[in-house]
Amino acid sequence: MTSVFDLLDDVRKRPSMFVGWDEWERRRQLEALESMLFGYQRAVVQHGLDDPGRALLTGFGDYLQARFGWSMSCGPIGAILEHSPTEQEAWTRFWVLLDDYKRDRGVGNPGVDEPAPGGNPDRGNPDRG
């Protein structure tokens, strides 16, 4: 079954094709990705589909808040941007943390294009390591 996680794997491989912009405008890509995820989530709910990523943005936000104590008032992508020194680092951190979230929840295929990361619990957190 195709899910939001399959779509995200495609975005990771070809971000400009799915969310526009280019690698020099990672903030815009992340913002477009967030909009795409909101739309995807709305469509899944509206059509009553069963998708393992049905509540991805909420669940991912809760995960980041529990793990790092970050406020989610600006959403998970906004929080990652806020806690990253550069847009490029935010882009990379999003994918690392998404893989951690998927692995923790047992959904999707963490790191389809990347090797499985080590077990550092603070990996991806600019405040801790």
MARKOLFI-462940 format. One line per 10 residues: number of its first residue (from 0); their letters; for each residue x, y, z of N, C-alpha, C, O. Coordinates in pm, whole numbers. Layout:
N
NUM = A = X Y Z X Y Z X Y Z X Y Z  ...
//
This chain:
129
0 = MTSVFDLLDD = 84 -118 0 0 0 0 89 125 0 189 132 72  54 220 -79 126 347 -82 81 431 37 -38 434 71  175 499 100 143 583 215 219 714 206 298 736 115  194 799 302 265 926 309 415 902 319 495 983 272  455 792 380 597 763 394 660 730 259 777 762 236  585 666 170 634 642 35 652 775 -39 751 796 -108  555 863 -23 564 996 -83 687 1070 -30 760 1132 -107  709 1064 100 824 1132 160 956 1074 110 1054 1146 95  959 943 85 1080 883 28 1108 944 -110 1223 970 -144  1002 966 -188 1019 1028 -319 1065 1173 -306 1151 1219 -382
10 = VRKRPSMFVG = 1010 1245 -210 1050 1385 -188 1197 1391 -149 1271 1477 -197  1240 1300 -65 1380 1298 -22 1473 1280 -143 1579 1343 -151  1433 1194 -236 1515 1167 -353 1518 1283 -451 1621 1312 -511  1404 1351 -468 1392 1456 -569 1310 1573 -514 1198 1597 -559  1364 1646 -417 1286 1751 -352 1235 1860 -447 1121 1904 -433  1316 1903 -540 1273 2010 -630 1154 1968 -715 1069 2050 -748  1146 1842 -749 1035 1792 -829 903 1794 -751 798 1820 -809  909 1768 -621 788 1755 -542 750 1882 -466 632 1912 -452  848 1957 -418 816 2076 -337 870 2204 -398 853 2312 -341  936 2193 -513 986 2312 -581 1114 2366 -520 1176 2303 -434
20 = WDEWERRRQL = 1152 2485 -566 1271 2554 -521 1394 2471 -548 1389 2376 -626  1503 2504 -487 1625 2427 -505 1700 2420 -372 1654 2473 -271  1814 2354 -374 1886 2327 -249 1934 2452 -178 1973 2444 -61  1934 2567 -243 1975 2692 -178 1859 2759 -106 1878 2861 -39  1742 2702 -119 1623 2760 -55 1552 2654 28 1433 2626 8  1626 2596 120 1573 2486 201 1454 2528 288 1361 2450 308  1454 2652 338 1340 2698 418 1212 2690 335 1110 2639 382  1219 2739 214 1101 2734 126 1061 2590 96 943 2558 89  1160 2504 77 1128 2364 52 1060 2301 174 964 2227 159  1110 2331 293 1049 2277 414 907 2330 433 817 2256 471
30 = EALESMLFGY = 888 2458 406 754 2516 418 658 2455 316 543 2428 348  706 2433 193 624 2370 91 595 2224 128 485 2175 104  693 2156 186 674 2019 230 567 2013 339 481 1924 337  572 2106 432 471 2109 538 332 2130 479 237 2065 521  320 2221 384 190 2244 320 142 2119 247 24 2084 254  233 2051 178 198 1929 109 149 1822 208 53 1751 180  216 1812 323 176 1713 424 40 1745 484 -39 1655 511  13 1874 507 -120 1912 556 -227 1873 455 -331 1819 492  -201 1900 327 -296 1864 222 -316 1714 213 -428 1666 198  -208 1641 220 -214 1494 214 -297 1442 331 -386 1359 314
40 = QRAVVQHGLD = -266 1493 450 -338 1448 570 -487 1480 558 -571 1398 594  -520 1598 507 -660 1637 491 -732 1546 393 -846 1506 417  -665 1512 282 -724 1424 182 -749 1284 239 -852 1224 212  -654 1234 316 -669 1101 377 -790 1100 470 -870 1006 467  -803 1202 552 -916 1210 645 -1047 1227 567 -1145 1158 594  -1048 1320 471 -1169 1350 393 -1223 1227 322 -1345 1208 314  -1133 1143 272 -1175 1026 195 -1179 898 278 -1203 790 224  -1155 910 409 -1164 796 498 -1063 686 468 -1093 568 485  -947 724 423 -845 626 388 -767 581 511 -754 654 610  -716 461 503 -632 407 610 -487 426 567 -439 356 477
50 = DPGRALLTGF = -417 517 630 -278 548 595 -199 554 725 -241 620 819  -83 486 731 -5 488 855 44 627 892 85 650 1006  42 720 799 84 857 827 -32 952 846 -15 1073 834  -149 899 873 -273 978 884 -256 1098 976 -303 1208 945  -191 1079 1086 -170 1189 1183 -21 1220 1196 27 1249 1306  52 1213 1085 197 1231 1089 238 1362 1154 323 1363 1243  181 1474 1110 226 1603 1162 203 1614 1313 287 1667 1385  89 1567 1359 61 1570 1503 154 1474 1578 215 1511 1678  163 1352 1528 247 1252 1595 394 1290 1594 464 1271 1694  441 1342 1483 581 1384 1472 607 1501 1565 712 1507 1630
60 = GDYLQARFGW = 514 1595 1572 527 1708 1665 532 1663 1810 614 1710 1888  443 1570 1845 443 1517 1981 575 1446 2013 628 1457 2123  626 1373 1914 753 1304 1929 867 1402 1956 947 1382 2047  874 1510 1875 980 1610 1893 967 1682 2026 1067 1710 2092  844 1712 2065 823 1781 2193 866 1692 2310 931 1739 2404  831 1564 2304 869 1472 2412 1021 1449 2413 1081 1441 2520  1080 1439 2298 1223 1408 2289 1312 1526 2326 1412 1509 2395  1275 1647 2280 1362 1762 2298 1303 1873 2385 1375 1965 2425  1174 1866 2416 1110 1972 2492 1081 2096 2409 1058 2203 2465  1081 2082 2277 1056 2195 2189 908 2230 2187 822 2142 2193
70 = SMSCGPIGAI = 879 2357 2179 741 2402 2158 699 2364 2017 778 2369 1923  574 2325 2003 520 2291 1872 422 2397 1824 339 2371 1736  431 2517 1882 337 2624 1844 351 2661 1697 257 2714 1638  466 2634 1637 486 2665 1494 493 2536 1411 535 2540 1296  452 2424 1470 454 2296 1400 590 2231 1405 689 2296 1440  597 2102 1371 724 2031 1380 831 2086 1285 948 2095 1323  793 2122 1165 892 2174 1070 941 2311 1115 1060 2341 1105  849 2395 1164 889 2525 1218 983 2510 1336 1078 2587 1351  957 2411 1422 1043 2388 1538 1182 2343 1494 1282 2387 1551  1189 2257 1394 1319 2213 1343 1395 2332 1285 1514 2347 1310
80 = LEHSPTEQEA = 1327 2416 1210 1391 2537 1155 1441 2627 1268 1551 2680 1262  1359 2643 1371 1394 2730 1483 1517 2681 1559 1594 2761 1611  1535 2550 1565 1644 2491 1643 1762 2447 1556 1846 2368 1599  1768 2498 1435 1879 2466 1345 1950 2594 1306 1884 2694 1276  2083 2594 1307 2156 2717 1276 2146 2760 1129 2161 2878 1098  2122 2664 1038 2110 2699 897 1991 2624 836 1944 2524 891  1946 2674 723 1836 2608 652 1878 2469 605 1799 2375 610  2001 2457 558 2051 2326 512 2053 2227 627 2016 2111 610  2097 2272 744 2099 2182 859 1957 2143 900 1934 2029 942  1863 2235 889 1723 2204 919 1670 2098 823 1598 2006 863
90 = WTRFWVLLDD = 1705 2112 695 1662 2014 595 1716 1875 630 1641 1777 632  1844 1867 659 1906 1740 695 1847 1686 825 1816 1567 835  1831 1772 923 1776 1731 1053 1633 1678 1039 1596 1582 1106  1553 1740 951 1417 1691 930 1419 1544 893 1345 1463 950  1503 1508 796 1506 1369 749 1561 1274 855 1511 1162 869  1662 1316 928 1717 1233 1036 1611 1209 1142 1590 1096 1187  1543 1315 1183 1442 1302 1288 1319 1225 1239 1258 1151 1316  1283 1243 1113 1172 1164 1057 1206 1016 1058 1122 933 1092  1330 983 1020 1372 843 1025 1368 789 1168 1324 676 1190  1413 869 1263 1408 827 1403 1263 804 1447 1233 706 1515
100 = YKRDRGVGNP = 1175 894 1407 1032 883 1441 974 755 1381 903 681 1449  1002 730 1254 948 611 1188 1001 484 1255 925 390 1276  1127 483 1287 1187 367 1352 1124 346 1490 1093 233 1528  1107 455 1564 1048 448 1697 904 399 1693 860 326 1782  830 438 1590 688 401 1577 667 273 1495 556 221 1488  776 223 1434 765 101 1355 684 118 1228 612 28 1187  697 235 1164 624 261 1040 720 298 929 829 348 955  679 274 805 761 314 691 894 243 689 916 145 760  982 293 605 1117 240 590 1216 350 625 1248 431 539  1263 355 749 1358 461 785 1480 463 695 1540 359 668
110 = GVDEPAPGGN = 1516 582 649 1640 603 575 1653 521 449 1755 454 429  1553 524 363 1558 446 240 1686 472 163 1746 379 109  1729 598 157 1848 632 80 1973 646 165 2081 673 112  1960 627 294 2073 651 381 2093 532 474 1998 460 504  2216 509 519 2239 399 612 2170 426 745 2150 541 784  2134 321 814 2071 336 945 2167 406 1040 2284 368 1049  2119 510 1111 2206 584 1203 2234 505 1329 2167 407 1360  2336 550 1401 2371 489 1529 2270 519 1637 2167 582 1610  2295 477 1756 2198 489 1863 2215 611 1952 2179 605 2070  2267 721 1900 2283 841 1982 2148 907 2004 2091 958 1908
120 = PDRGNPDRG = 2094 910 2128 1962 966 2152 1957 1117 2129 1848 1173 2113  2071 1184 2126 2071 1328 2105 2103 1365 1961 2110 1483 1929  2123 1266 1875 2152 1292 1735 2036 1373 1675 1919 1339 1695  2068 1476 1603 1965 1559 1544 1924 1675 1631 1848 1761 1586  1971 1680 1756 1934 1788 1846 2049 1887 1855 2155 1854 1907  2029 2009 1805 2137 2107 1809 2171 2152 1951 2279 2205 1976  2078 2130 2043 2101 2172 2181 2176 2068 2263 2229 2098 2370  2181 1944 2211 2242 1836 2290 2351 1761 2218 2420 1683 2282  2371 1780 2092 2476 1702 2030 2467 1704 1886 2550 1642 1818
//
